[in-house]
Amino acid sequence: MLIATTSIMFYLIATIYHALQLSDKVNKSPFILFVIAGIAIILNGYACFQWILTDEGIVFSLASMTAVIVFTVNFIVLVGSFRRQSQNLLLVLFPLSALILSIATTTITMKAKSIEILSPSISSQVGFHVFVSILSYSLLTIAAFQALFLALQEWRLRHKHFGSFSEIFPSIQTMESLLFEILWAGFALLTLSLGTGLVFFEDFFGQHLAHKTFFSLFSWVFFAILLWGRHAKGWRGKTAIRWTLAGFSFLFVAYWGTKFILEIVLSK
């Protein structure tokens, strides 16, 4: 709990420092921001490690896995910001991460004695499937945020509300290009996740995976159509935003929705 709380504190410090950088009140050198953000993310990852790998066995609860996805999303964005101008996404991701991590910490602390242990260990195949799934969910979560920012930027330009927003984020063309790079990577990993899940899990219906796979397949179809439309017909703008958010909504239901029903609703 102490590690998670410290991570939350550093997420908030990084948010405040980055906001001060954007308002020209502190030095705009990215080094200090990367150090603070790096500490927050490392502590986030270590807290997740402790929550999942317990003395009794492996725990894949809703709270712990959400915290893992938060860690992965932030890590990918921070590392990716060295190549592209994506670090400003952290201005929204970090306070949201602090909130989610706070909820996860409280939930895990309150339900520590009632959390279901998955197994003393898992096979390398299942471990690979879980790893790929987390990466795919994380990348497509980033794509959803990117689509929301793109929608906001397009709305502001259409209504001639420029202000400082256009200075904070890259151009629409750059953001759109980055969106589809993320979508291609996320889609490839989602495809691999679905494939390994169908191959590695024998008791498909007994492990409550049917509904999760059903919604994940719907999400896969939406992303496949979007990427085909981009390649064949040059889809962009509102079309790309709507299809991205539609695909992510099914993915959100597939994982967080089904986890919530199984762990919160049906457990009562």
JODA-V360607 format. One record per residue. N is the residue number from 1. D_FIRST is the distance of its C-alpha to the first C-alpha in Angstrom with 2 decimals. Layout:
n:N d_first:D_FIRST
n:N d_first:D_FIRST
//
This chain:
n:1 d_first:0.00
n:2 d_first:3.82
n:3 d_first:5.47
n:4 d_first:5.16
n:5 d_first:6.07
n:6 d_first:8.57
n:7 d_first:9.82
n:8 d_first:10.53
n:9 d_first:12.32
n:10 d_first:14.34
n:11 d_first:15.26
n:12 d_first:16.70
n:13 d_first:18.42
n:14 d_first:19.95
n:15 d_first:21.18
n:16 d_first:22.82
n:17 d_first:24.30
n:18 d_first:25.71
n:19 d_first:27.21
n:20 d_first:28.83
n:21 d_first:30.19
n:22 d_first:31.76
n:23 d_first:33.33
n:24 d_first:34.78
n:25 d_first:33.17
n:26 d_first:31.62
n:27 d_first:32.74
n:28 d_first:32.57
n:29 d_first:31.87
n:30 d_first:29.18
n:31 d_first:27.95
n:32 d_first:25.56
n:33 d_first:24.14
n:34 d_first:23.67
n:35 d_first:21.91
n:36 d_first:19.39
n:37 d_first:18.99
n:38 d_first:18.80
n:39 d_first:15.91
n:40 d_first:13.94
n:41 d_first:15.02
n:42 d_first:14.47
n:43 d_first:10.80
n:44 d_first:10.66
n:45 d_first:12.72
n:46 d_first:10.89
n:47 d_first:7.65
n:48 d_first:10.47
n:49 d_first:12.21
n:50 d_first:9.77
n:51 d_first:9.62
n:52 d_first:13.39
n:53 d_first:14.75
n:54 d_first:13.93
n:55 d_first:16.29
n:56 d_first:18.09
n:57 d_first:18.74
n:58 d_first:17.94
n:59 d_first:16.14
n:60 d_first:17.47
n:61 d_first:16.14
n:62 d_first:16.77
n:63 d_first:13.20
n:64 d_first:12.31
n:65 d_first:15.78
n:66 d_first:15.77
n:67 d_first:12.82
n:68 d_first:15.01
n:69 d_first:17.98
n:70 d_first:16.44
n:71 d_first:15.78
n:72 d_first:19.33
n:73 d_first:21.00
n:74 d_first:19.80
n:75 d_first:20.69
n:76 d_first:24.09
n:77 d_first:24.88
n:78 d_first:24.05
n:79 d_first:26.10
n:80 d_first:28.77
n:81 d_first:29.18
n:82 d_first:30.94
n:83 d_first:33.73
n:84 d_first:33.84
n:85 d_first:33.09
n:86 d_first:29.95
n:87 d_first:27.46
n:88 d_first:28.27
n:89 d_first:26.51
n:90 d_first:23.27
n:91 d_first:24.29
n:92 d_first:23.57
n:93 d_first:21.01
n:94 d_first:18.47
n:95 d_first:18.24
n:96 d_first:18.27
n:97 d_first:15.45
n:98 d_first:13.35
n:99 d_first:14.40
n:100 d_first:13.84
n:101 d_first:10.31
n:102 d_first:9.66
n:103 d_first:11.61
n:104 d_first:10.08
n:105 d_first:6.49
n:106 d_first:8.67
n:107 d_first:11.01
n:108 d_first:9.16
n:109 d_first:7.78
n:110 d_first:11.42
n:111 d_first:13.17
n:112 d_first:11.57
n:113 d_first:15.03
n:114 d_first:17.14
n:115 d_first:15.96
n:116 d_first:19.03
n:117 d_first:19.15
n:118 d_first:21.47
n:119 d_first:23.05
n:120 d_first:22.70
n:121 d_first:23.71
n:122 d_first:25.28
n:123 d_first:28.48
n:124 d_first:28.82
n:125 d_first:30.56
n:126 d_first:27.81
n:127 d_first:25.24
n:128 d_first:27.57
n:129 d_first:27.94
n:130 d_first:24.21
n:131 d_first:23.95
n:132 d_first:27.01
n:133 d_first:25.89
n:134 d_first:22.64
n:135 d_first:24.79
n:136 d_first:27.40
n:137 d_first:25.11
n:138 d_first:23.49
n:139 d_first:26.94
n:140 d_first:28.44
n:141 d_first:25.62
n:142 d_first:26.50
n:143 d_first:30.14
n:144 d_first:29.57
n:145 d_first:28.10
n:146 d_first:30.99
n:147 d_first:33.43
n:148 d_first:32.17
n:149 d_first:32.58
n:150 d_first:35.95
n:151 d_first:37.02
n:152 d_first:36.12
n:153 d_first:37.98
n:154 d_first:40.99
n:155 d_first:41.10
n:156 d_first:41.07
n:157 d_first:43.81
n:158 d_first:45.85
n:159 d_first:45.75
n:160 d_first:46.20
n:161 d_first:42.98
n:162 d_first:42.31
n:163 d_first:40.63
n:164 d_first:37.85
n:165 d_first:36.24
n:166 d_first:38.72
n:167 d_first:37.86
n:168 d_first:34.12
n:169 d_first:34.46
n:170 d_first:36.96
n:171 d_first:40.20
n:172 d_first:40.40
n:173 d_first:42.06
n:174 d_first:39.29
n:175 d_first:36.55
n:176 d_first:38.60
n:177 d_first:39.20
n:178 d_first:35.50
n:179 d_first:34.82
n:180 d_first:37.23
n:181 d_first:36.00
n:182 d_first:32.53
n:183 d_first:34.17
n:184 d_first:36.28
n:185 d_first:33.39
n:186 d_first:31.23
n:187 d_first:34.28
n:188 d_first:35.09
n:189 d_first:31.63
n:190 d_first:31.72
n:191 d_first:35.14
n:192 d_first:33.90
n:193 d_first:30.95
n:194 d_first:33.42
n:195 d_first:35.86
n:196 d_first:33.56
n:197 d_first:32.15
n:198 d_first:35.69
n:199 d_first:36.67
n:200 d_first:33.78
n:201 d_first:33.04
n:202 d_first:35.90
n:203 d_first:34.95
n:204 d_first:34.58
n:205 d_first:34.97
n:206 d_first:33.36
n:207 d_first:29.95
n:208 d_first:29.95
n:209 d_first:30.52
n:210 d_first:33.85
n:211 d_first:32.70
n:212 d_first:29.99
n:213 d_first:32.70
n:214 d_first:35.19
n:215 d_first:33.24
n:216 d_first:32.27
n:217 d_first:36.01
n:218 d_first:36.85
n:219 d_first:34.47
n:220 d_first:36.09
n:221 d_first:39.52
n:222 d_first:38.69
n:223 d_first:37.41
n:224 d_first:40.41
n:225 d_first:42.84
n:226 d_first:41.28
n:227 d_first:41.50
n:228 d_first:45.02
n:229 d_first:45.97
n:230 d_first:44.69
n:231 d_first:46.67
n:232 d_first:49.80
n:233 d_first:50.13
n:234 d_first:48.04
n:235 d_first:45.70
n:236 d_first:43.69
n:237 d_first:42.67
n:238 d_first:42.13
n:239 d_first:42.89
n:240 d_first:40.20
n:241 d_first:37.63
n:242 d_first:38.52
n:243 d_first:38.51
n:244 d_first:35.17
n:245 d_first:33.48
n:246 d_first:35.35
n:247 d_first:34.25
n:248 d_first:30.59
n:249 d_first:30.81
n:250 d_first:31.91
n:251 d_first:29.15
n:252 d_first:26.59
n:253 d_first:28.17
n:254 d_first:28.39
n:255 d_first:24.71
n:256 d_first:22.64
n:257 d_first:25.50
n:258 d_first:26.17
n:259 d_first:22.55
n:260 d_first:22.21
n:261 d_first:25.48
n:262 d_first:24.70
n:263 d_first:21.19
n:264 d_first:21.53
n:265 d_first:25.27
n:266 d_first:26.81
n:267 d_first:24.22
n:268 d_first:25.27
//
